[in-house]
Amino acid sequence: MTRLKDKYNETIKQELVNKFNYTSVMQAPKIDKIVVNMGIGDAVQNAKVLDTAVEELSAITGQKPVITKAKKSIATFRLREGMPIGAKVTLRGERMYEFLDKLISVSLPRVRDFRGISKKAFDGRGNYTLGVKEQLIFPEIDYDKVSKVRGMDIVIVTTANTDEEARELLTQFGMPFQK
């Protein structure tokens, strides 16, 4: 088992039960999945850009991404319905905990001028969204082979009912929130 999963089962779960006065351990919130999305607007003009982005995303997450397609045609962007415009990966189970561990302990500290992540990015239902401006913060990406700096969205979906519960869960995992 991964380090964070062990930590959750051994200590975090019980601390959450004590803090929020749950009647059962099963009521304690847990991380359900992590979705990593990379929108690639350049893929409209150049299809090869999409291939490099998919390779980078699979190297970062350890899982093959799904190519997302445009839902509607937008003439101003020269976009037709069904054109590939991005890639996303949904992580669950072991890979999810490994990715979160790597994100917290290795990648986020590598961000330039890093002072912690925002506490306000919760959606009201216990999910947290984190925007990353460049893929170079991940150790799997070779700086010399990067053709273009791309950002991505990382959504951490939890079973928490409120933002306060989700914030406490992520803080226990070691998420570096701003003071």
N, C-alpha and C positions, 0 to 999 in steps of 0.2 A: 504494500500500500504506500501511497505517497505521504510525504511529510505533513502537508496541510490537512489531509483527510484524517490522519491519525490524531492530529491536534484537535480537529473538530470533534471527533468521537470521544476523545479522552477528557478534554477540558472545556472547550467552547460551548458545547451543547448544554452542559450542566450549569455553566455560568449564566447562559441566556435564560434557562428555566428559573434560576434563582432571582435574576434581575427583573424579569417580566411576570413573575408569579404564575407560570403555567401550571395546569393541573397534571399534565402528562409531558413526558420527554419528547413525545412525537409532535407536540405543538411548537417546539423550538424551530425557528426558521433555518433553512439550509440553502445552499446555492444549488439551483436547479440546472442551469446551463449558462454557457458564455457564448455569445454570438459575436464574431469578428467580421466586420463588413468593410470592404474597400470599394468605394465608388470610383470608377475610372471613366471620366468624361472624354478623355482622349481616344478611347477605343472606337468612337464613332468614325474618326478619320483614319486611324491606323490600328488594324486588328492585332498586329504583333505586340503592341503595348499591353494588351490583355494577357497574352501568354506569359510575359515577364512578371506581371502583377500576380498571376495565379501561382507561378513558381515561388515567388517571394512569400505569398500568403501560406502556401503549403509548407515551406521551410519554417516559418514562424510557428505555425500551429501543429505541425506534424500530421495533418489530415488534408485530403484533397478538397479544395473549395468547389462550391457550386457557382456556376456563372449565372448572374442575375441579368434579366432582360428588361427592356423598357416596356412599361405597361401602356403608355400612350405615345402617339406621335406628336412631336413638338417641332414645328417648322423653323422657328428661330434658332434652335440648336441643331438643325439638320438631322433630326432624330426620328426614326420610324419605329413603329410598334414592333417589338420582338427583337430589336437590335441588342447585342450584348453590351452592357454599360457598367458592369461591376462584378465582384466576386464576394462570396460570403462563406463562412465556416461556422457550424454549430458544434460546440464542444460539450460533451457530457462525460460523466464518470471520471476515470483515472486521468485522461488527457486534459480534462477541464481543470482538475486540481494541479496538475503539472504546469499548465499554462499560467494559472493564477499565481503559483509559487514563483515562476520565472518572471512574471510581470512585476510582482511586488518587490522581489529581492534583487533582480538584476536590471530589468529594463527601465522602470520608472526612475531609479537613481541616475540613469545615464541621460535623462532629459536635460537639456541646457537650462540653466537658471531655475532648477526645480525647487519649489518651496512647498510641495504637497499638492494633492488634488482637491478640487472644489467639493465642498459639502452640499452644494445646491443642485447637483446633477441627478438627484433622485426624481422619479416620475410620479410620486404620490401613491404608487402601488408596491413599493419595496424593490424596485429595479434601479440599477445604477448604470449610467451611460458615461463613458470616458472617451474623449476624442484625443487621438494621438496625431501630432502634426507630421512626424516623419517615421518611416519604417526602420531607420538606422539605429534606433535605440535597442533593437533586438539583436542579441549576439549571433544569431544564425545568418544575418545579412552581411555580406562582404561589401565594405564601403567602396572598393574599387569597381565592383561589377554593377553598381546601381546606376541605371540610366537616368532616372528621374526620382526625385524625392516625393513620395506619396504618403498621405495620411490614411488613417482608418478609424472606424468607430468600434469600440469594445463595449458591449452591453452585458452586464452581469445580472442575470435573472435569478431572483431569490423567491422563496416561498413565504417571505415575510408579508404581513398584512399592512404594515405602516412603514414609513420612511425611517422612523426612529429605530425600529427593530432591525431593519436592513443596515442602517448606519452602524449600529452596535455590532452586528454580525461581521461586517467587513472590517471594522476597527479591531475586533478580536483576531481576525486573520492577519492583521498587520498592515492594512491598507493605509498609506501615509496621507491622511487628510490634513488640510490646512488648519492651523491652530486658530 
